[in-house]
C-alpha cells in the first residue's frame, strides 16, 4: 500500500511540473517542448508499472517466479510497440 500512496503523491506533481523537471538538463527550447509532451504522455504508465512491480513481488514472495517473468516479457513487448508509436 505504501508504494501506491507514494506513487499517487509523486506522479501528479511530476506531471504538473514536467517542464521544470526537464529544465535541469538545459535543453534547447524546441527540444524542451517535444520532451515535455513526451514526458507527460509517458508518465501515465507509472501506475501500471507500480502495480506490476507490486504483483510480481507478491508472486515471487509466494515462490512463483515464472508468472512475473511472463508478465514482464509481455509488458516489455507492449512497451516497445508503444514507444515506436510515440
Buried (B, 14 or more C-beta within 10 A) or exposed (E): EEEEEEBEEEBEEBBEEBBEBBEEEEBEEEEBEEBBEBBBEBBEBBEEEBEBBBEBEEBEEEEEEEEBEEBEEEBEEEBEEEEEEE
